[in-house]
Amino acid sequence: MKFTTKKGKPRKTYAVIGLGRFGSAVARTLAENGQDLIIVDRDPDRVRELRCLTDYAYVISHLDQAALEEIGVGDCEVAVVAIGSAIDANILASLYCLNLHVPRVIAKANSKDQGQILEKIGAEVIYPEKDMGIRLANQLSNQKVIDYFSVSGNIDIAQISIPKFFIGKSLQDLALRNQYGISVVAIQKQRQTIEEIDPSYRFEADDIVIVIGSNENIHNFERIVANED
């Protein structure tokens, strides 16, 4: 199975394996963002509930590599393995996706030991509960931080209301990469999001920036924002 655009070019597609709370949230968000996806779970009720998201919704009671290959997981660019408490099934499903040469396999881990095993076989690991705790703590610690999450390893993204010293200055003036080791990837202005940013753009009072950088640099910048505003 190949997903293609109207011009016949391959399109980025996703597989979400495991439709618990986390997997369902991932699947719904991808669908809302217009992405093509395959969803898989052993529970018919969960699959039935999300069948509206995609034509490729499958119930697989016995998950093995042949079953995943048959439904087209090997054609996906990204596989998200979100199987909950069944640690062995989670690890095996991740391994099957890697064996099918899915370029990017992201696996949910419930413990550090499970995460280490997943990393050793080549999967990217996320810890949803830990990450949610970090996001909440960062939001509570700094009123300027609207949202915060880890991308992978030590790379973080933060959504921050601009401090007063930004107002009227441009990205060129602020030199955020040189000064703070972070980069602005988008600016939000009310309901508009600017992704292609002109370096000469001058910030206005209600702007929100989305920045990326190492967690150390992000935290340092947050402290500066809190102290100088």
C-alpha positions as CSV (number, residue, x, y, z in Angstrom):
1,M,0.0,0.0,0.0
2,K,1.4,3.4,-1.1
3,F,0.0,6.8,-0.2
4,T,0.6,9.3,-2.9
5,T,-0.3,12.9,-3.7
6,K,-2.3,14.0,-6.7
7,K,1.0,14.4,-8.6
8,G,1.9,10.8,-7.8
9,K,4.7,11.6,-5.3
10,P,4.9,9.5,-2.1
11,R,3.3,11.2,0.9
12,K,4.5,11.0,4.5
13,T,2.4,8.5,6.4
14,Y,2.1,7.3,10.0
15,A,1.2,4.1,11.7
16,V,-0.2,4.3,15.3
17,I,0.0,0.9,17.0
18,G,-2.0,0.8,20.2
19,L,-5.1,3.0,20.7
20,G,-5.1,3.6,24.4
21,R,-5.3,7.2,25.7
22,F,-1.9,8.2,24.4
23,G,-2.2,6.4,21.0
24,S,-5.7,7.7,20.5
25,A,-4.6,11.3,21.2
26,V,-1.7,10.9,18.7
27,A,-4.0,9.4,16.0
28,R,-6.7,12.1,16.5
29,T,-4.1,14.9,16.3
30,L,-2.4,13.5,13.2
31,A,-5.8,13.1,11.5
32,E,-6.8,16.7,12.5
33,N,-3.6,17.9,10.9
34,G,-4.5,16.2,7.6
35,Q,-2.0,13.3,7.9
36,D,-2.5,9.9,6.4
37,L,-2.4,7.1,8.9
38,I,-2.8,3.5,9.7
39,I,-4.2,2.6,13.1
40,V,-4.0,-0.7,14.8
41,D,-5.3,-2.3,18.1
42,R,-6.4,-5.7,19.3
43,D,-9.5,-4.2,20.8
44,P,-12.4,-3.9,18.2
45,D,-14.1,-1.2,20.2
46,R,-11.1,1.1,20.2
47,V,-10.6,0.6,16.5
48,R,-14.3,1.2,15.8
49,E,-14.3,4.4,17.8
50,L,-11.4,5.8,15.7
51,R,-12.4,4.3,12.3
52,C,-13.7,7.7,11.2
53,L,-10.1,9.0,11.2
54,T,-8.8,6.7,8.4
55,D,-9.8,4.1,5.9
56,Y,-6.9,2.0,7.2
57,A,-8.1,0.9,10.7
58,Y,-7.3,-2.7,11.7
59,V,-8.0,-5.1,14.5
60,I,-5.1,-7.4,15.0
61,S,-5.5,-9.9,17.9
62,H,-2.1,-11.5,17.4
63,L,0.5,-8.8,16.5
64,D,3.4,-10.1,14.5
65,Q,5.7,-8.8,11.7
66,A,3.8,-10.5,8.9
67,A,0.5,-8.9,10.1
68,L,2.1,-5.4,10.2
69,E,3.6,-5.9,6.8
70,E,0.3,-7.0,5.3
71,I,-1.5,-3.9,6.4
72,G,1.2,-1.6,5.0
73,V,3.2,-0.5,8.0
74,G,6.4,-1.0,6.1
75,D,5.3,1.8,3.7
76,C,5.0,4.3,6.5
77,E,7.6,7.0,7.2
78,V,6.8,7.0,11.0
79,A,5.5,4.4,13.3
80,V,4.3,5.3,16.8
81,V,4.2,2.3,19.1
82,A,1.8,3.2,21.9
83,I,1.0,-0.2,23.5
84,G,0.4,0.3,27.2
85,S,1.1,-2.2,29.9
86,A,2.2,-5.2,27.7
87,I,5.9,-4.4,27.8
88,D,6.9,-7.4,25.7
89,A,4.3,-6.6,23.0
90,N,5.5,-3.0,22.9
91,I,9.1,-4.0,22.4
92,L,8.3,-6.6,19.8
93,A,6.0,-4.3,17.8
94,S,8.8,-1.7,17.8
95,L,11.3,-4.4,16.6
96,Y,8.9,-5.5,13.9
97,C,8.6,-1.9,12.6
98,L,12.3,-1.6,12.5
99,N,12.6,-4.9,10.7
100,L,10.2,-3.5,8.1
101,H,12.6,-0.6,7.6
102,V,10.2,2.1,8.9
103,P,12.6,5.1,8.9
104,R,11.4,6.4,12.2
105,V,10.0,4.3,15.1
106,I,8.8,6.2,18.2
107,A,7.9,4.0,21.1
108,K,6.2,4.8,24.4
109,A,8.0,3.6,27.5
110,N,6.6,3.3,31.0
111,S,9.9,2.8,32.8
112,K,13.6,3.6,32.4
113,D,14.4,-0.1,31.9
114,Q,11.9,-0.5,29.1
115,G,13.2,2.7,27.5
116,Q,16.8,1.4,27.5
117,I,15.7,-1.8,25.8
118,L,13.8,0.2,23.1
119,E,16.7,2.5,22.6
120,K,19.1,-0.5,22.2
121,I,17.0,-1.9,19.3
122,G,16.9,1.4,17.6
123,A,13.6,3.1,18.5
124,E,13.2,6.7,19.7
125,V,11.7,6.6,23.2
126,I,9.2,8.9,24.8
127,Y,7.9,8.9,28.4
128,P,4.4,10.5,28.2
129,E,3.8,10.7,32.0
130,K,7.3,12.1,32.7
131,D,7.1,14.6,29.9
132,M,3.7,15.8,31.0
133,G,5.1,16.3,34.5
134,I,8.0,18.4,33.1
135,R,5.6,20.5,31.0
136,L,3.4,21.2,34.0
137,A,6.3,22.1,36.2
138,N,7.8,24.5,33.7
139,Q,4.4,26.2,33.1
140,L,3.9,26.6,36.9
141,S,7.4,27.8,37.4
142,N,7.3,30.6,34.9
143,Q,4.2,32.5,33.9
144,K,5.7,33.4,30.6
145,V,5.9,29.7,29.6
146,I,2.6,28.7,27.8
147,D,3.7,25.2,26.8
148,Y,6.9,23.1,26.9
149,F,7.9,19.7,25.8
150,S,10.9,17.6,24.9
151,V,11.6,16.6,21.3
152,S,14.3,14.0,21.8
153,G,17.4,13.6,23.9
154,N,18.2,17.0,25.3
155,I,16.3,19.1,22.7
156,D,13.3,21.0,24.0
157,I,10.6,23.3,22.5
158,A,8.9,26.0,24.5
159,Q,6.0,28.3,23.7
160,I,6.7,31.6,25.5
161,S,5.0,35.0,25.7
162,I,7.6,37.5,24.7
163,P,9.2,39.7,27.5
164,K,9.0,43.5,27.3
165,F,12.6,43.8,26.1
166,F,11.6,42.0,22.8
167,I,9.0,44.7,21.9
168,G,10.1,46.8,18.9
169,K,13.2,44.7,18.3
170,S,13.9,42.3,15.5
171,L,15.5,38.8,15.5
172,Q,18.6,40.5,14.0
173,D,18.7,42.9,17.0
174,L,18.1,40.2,19.6
175,A,20.6,37.6,18.1
176,L,19.0,34.8,20.1
177,R,21.2,32.1,18.8
178,N,24.4,33.9,19.7
179,Q,23.1,35.3,22.9
180,Y,21.1,32.4,24.3
181,G,21.7,29.3,22.1
182,I,18.1,29.1,21.0
183,S,16.2,29.5,17.7
184,V,12.8,30.9,17.0
185,V,10.9,28.5,14.7
186,A,7.5,30.3,14.7
187,I,5.8,33.4,15.9
188,Q,2.1,33.4,16.9
189,K,0.1,36.6,16.5
190,Q,-3.4,36.1,17.9
191,R,-4.8,33.4,15.5
192,Q,-2.0,33.6,13.0
193,T,1.1,31.5,13.0
194,I,4.2,32.8,11.1
195,E,6.5,30.0,10.2
196,E,8.7,31.8,7.6
197,I,10.1,34.6,9.7
198,D,11.7,37.7,8.2
199,P,14.8,38.4,10.3
200,S,13.8,42.1,10.2
201,Y,10.4,41.4,11.7
202,R,9.9,43.6,14.9
203,F,8.1,42.0,17.8
204,E,4.8,43.4,19.1
205,A,3.4,43.3,22.7
206,D,1.1,40.3,22.3
207,D,3.5,38.1,20.3
208,I,4.2,34.5,21.3
209,V,7.4,32.8,20.2
210,I,8.0,29.1,19.8
211,V,11.7,28.4,20.4
212,I,13.9,25.3,20.1
213,G,17.2,24.5,21.8
214,S,18.9,22.4,24.3
215,N,17.0,22.0,27.6
216,E,19.8,23.9,29.4
217,N,19.6,26.8,27.0
218,I,15.8,26.8,27.1
219,H,15.8,26.9,30.9
220,N,18.4,29.6,31.0
221,F,16.4,31.7,28.6
222,E,13.2,31.2,30.7
223,R,15.0,32.5,33.7
224,I,16.2,35.5,31.9
225,V,12.7,36.2,30.6
226,A,11.3,35.9,34.1
227,N,13.9,38.2,35.6
228,E,14.1,40.9,33.0
229,D,10.4,41.4,32.3
